[in-house]
Amino acid sequence: MAERAVSPTSGAVRWVVVDSQTYVLHLEVTGYLASLRARGCSPNTERVYAGRLALYLNYCHMRRLQWNAPGFTGLSLLQQWLVDTPLPARIKLPAPHTVRCRSRGTANAVMTVVAEFLRFGALHGWVASRTTDLLAQPKLLRFTPPGYDPGERGQHRHIQAAAFRFKSTQAGYEDLSPAQIRHMIASVSRARDRFLIALLACTGLRIGEALGLHREDLHLLASSRIVGCGIDGPHVHVRRRTDNPNRALAKSRFPRNVPVTAELVTLYTDYQYERDRVPQALGESMVFVNLFRTARGRPMTYPNTKEMFDRLGRTVGHACRPHMLRHSAATRWLRDGVDRDVVQRLLGHVSPLSMSTVSQLVQAAIP
C-alpha cells in the first residue's frame, strides 16, 4: 500500500510503498518514487504514482506473478482487470447501490505508470529487457497533430506506441460560463473562497500555482516600481518553488506573469480584511491560509481546497473543479481574439502542441 512518510529529523514528506502486513519498504518502487522527486515532480504526482504502483503490486500478488516479469499475458489481463474490477464504495451504502469501475482512461493512466516503472527497473538491472520489449509496438501515424513535423520523407510518422492501451475518446472540454462563475462566487460566504474562485477564473492558474502563491507575488497596484517590478498594471507573478510548506508546486519551471482585473483586486481587499482578523495568519507569507479550522494561519493544502470545491458543487448543482476555471479563462481569451501564442504564455504551456490541443477543444466548445 502507498503510505505518506515523514522524516523524524527534517520533517520532509515523502511517499513510499510498503507491505501491508509487515510495513517493509518495497525498495524498487520507493527508489522509483525518489527519482520522481529528483526530477522535480510535484508531491501530488508522487502520491498518485505510489497508489498506482501499489495497485500493480497487489495485482501481481493476487495473480502470483513476479512484478518484474509479469509477461505478456499478465500485462494484458492487468489492463482488463483494471476496468472490470469494481471500486470500493466511498461510503457504506445500503444494497443495491451503483457499482463504480475505472474508466478506460484511468486504466490507461495506470498502465503508463507501470510501464515507466518497469523501464526504470530495466535501467537498474531489476527488470529483463524482454519485459520492457513488450511495452511498446511500432505504429504509423496516418494523421499528425497540428505543429508535428513528420520529416522530409515522413520518417517521423513511424513511432513506438504503448502496447497496452485502450482506445478511448478524448475527454470533453469542461469549462464554466461567466454566469456559472458569478453564481459560484455569490454562493460562498467567505471572502477567501470568493477570491480563490475569481483568481482561477481570471488568470487561468493551475490550483497548485494558486496555492503556491506568496504575498510578494501579488502586484495589484497600477505601478509596482516601488518594489522593483517594471510591469505596468495589476498582475500576478507565478513562480515555481520547491519549499512551500503546503507542498504546492507550480507545474511550469518557467516564471510568468498574468494581468488581473480591478474586480479581482477588490475581492483581494475583502479577503485581506477577513484574514487580518485571524492573529495566527498575520505573519504567514503564503496567500491562501486556513482561517476557519484547526491549524489556523497555516497554508491551505490540496485536500482543503478539494473539500471546498466539492461543497460548492453540491450547493450550485453542477461540477466545480479548479481546472474547469482554467479552461474558462482559456476560452474567454480565445473568444476575445487574444493571439494563441499569448494565451500559451498566460497558461504556462511550454509546448505549442499543448496549445494546439487547447485551441481545438475550445473551438469545439464554442457554439
RAURUR-V155010 format. One record per backbone hydrogen bond with DSSP energy under -1.0 kcal/mol. CO is the residue of the C=O (numbers start at 1). NH is the residue of the N-H. E is the energy in kcal/mol with one decimal. If there is no record, write none. Layout:
BEGIN
CO	NH	E
CO	NH	E
END
This chain:
BEGIN
1	18	-2.6
3	16	-2.5
5	14	-3.2
7	11	-1.3
12	7	-2.6
14	5	-3.5
16	3	-2.9
17	26	-3.0
19	23	-2.3
24	19	-2.2
25	27	-1.0
26	30	-2.6
27	31	-2.3
28	32	-2.0
29	33	-2.5
30	34	-2.0
31	35	-1.6
32	36	-1.3
33	37	-1.6
34	38	-2.0
35	39	-1.4
36	41	-2.4
37	40	-1.5
42	46	-2.0
43	47	-2.4
44	48	-2.3
45	49	-2.6
46	50	-2.1
47	51	-2.0
48	52	-2.0
49	53	-2.3
50	54	-2.1
51	55	-1.8
52	56	-1.8
53	57	-2.4
54	58	-2.1
55	59	-2.1
56	60	-2.4
57	61	-2.3
58	62	-2.5
59	63	-2.4
60	65	-3.1
66	69	-1.8
71	75	-2.1
72	76	-2.3
73	77	-2.7
74	78	-1.9
75	79	-2.0
76	80	-1.7
77	81	-2.9
78	82	-2.1
80	84	-1.6
81	85	-2.1
100	87	-3.7
103	107	-2.2
104	108	-2.5
105	109	-1.8
106	110	-2.2
107	111	-2.5
108	112	-2.1
109	113	-1.7
110	114	-2.4
111	115	-2.4
112	116	-2.3
113	117	-2.5
114	118	-2.5
115	119	-2.2
116	120	-2.3
117	121	-2.4
118	122	-1.9
119	123	-1.7
121	126	-2.8
122	125	-1.2
128	131	-1.3
128	132	-1.3
129	133	-2.1
131	134	-1.2
132	135	-1.2
135	163	-2.2
137	161	-3.0
139	159	-2.8
140	142	-1.0
145	148	-2.0
150	156	-2.3
151	154	-1.0
154	157	-1.5
155	158	-1.1
157	141	-2.9
159	139	-2.6
161	137	-2.5
177	181	-2.3
178	182	-2.4
179	183	-2.1
180	184	-2.3
181	185	-2.4
182	186	-2.2
183	187	-1.2
190	194	-2.1
191	195	-2.4
192	196	-2.2
193	197	-2.4
194	198	-2.3
195	199	-2.6
196	200	-2.2
197	201	-2.1
198	202	-2.3
199	203	-2.5
200	204	-1.9
206	210	-2.1
207	211	-2.7
208	212	-1.2
210	213	-1.5
213	287	-2.3
214	217	-2.2
215	218	-1.2
217	237	-2.5
219	235	-3.4
222	233	-2.8
224	227	-1.5
224	229	-2.0
225	228	-1.8
234	260	-2.0
235	219	-2.1
236	258	-2.5
238	256	-1.7
244	247	-1.9
256	238	-3.3
258	236	-2.4
261	265	-1.6
262	266	-2.0
263	267	-1.9
264	268	-2.1
265	269	-1.9
266	270	-1.9
267	271	-2.0
268	272	-2.6
269	273	-1.9
270	274	-1.9
271	275	-3.0
272	276	-2.6
275	278	-2.1
278	281	-1.8
279	282	-1.3
281	284	-1.1
285	215	-3.0
288	300	-2.2
290	297	-3.3
295	298	-1.9
298	290	-3.2
301	305	-2.2
302	306	-2.7
303	307	-2.3
304	308	-1.8
305	309	-2.4
306	310	-2.6
307	311	-2.2
308	312	-2.2
309	313	-2.4
310	314	-1.7
311	315	-1.6
312	316	-2.6
313	317	-1.6
321	324	-1.3
322	326	-1.2
323	327	-2.2
324	328	-1.9
325	329	-1.9
326	330	-2.0
327	331	-2.6
328	332	-2.4
329	333	-2.5
330	334	-2.4
331	335	-2.5
332	336	-1.9
333	338	-2.5
334	337	-1.3
339	343	-2.3
340	344	-2.5
341	345	-1.8
342	346	-2.6
343	347	-2.4
344	348	-1.0
344	349	-2.1
351	355	-1.0
352	356	-2.0
353	357	-2.0
354	358	-2.2
355	359	-2.7
356	360	-2.3
357	361	-2.4
358	362	-2.8
359	363	-2.7
360	364	-2.0
361	365	-1.5
362	366	-1.8
END
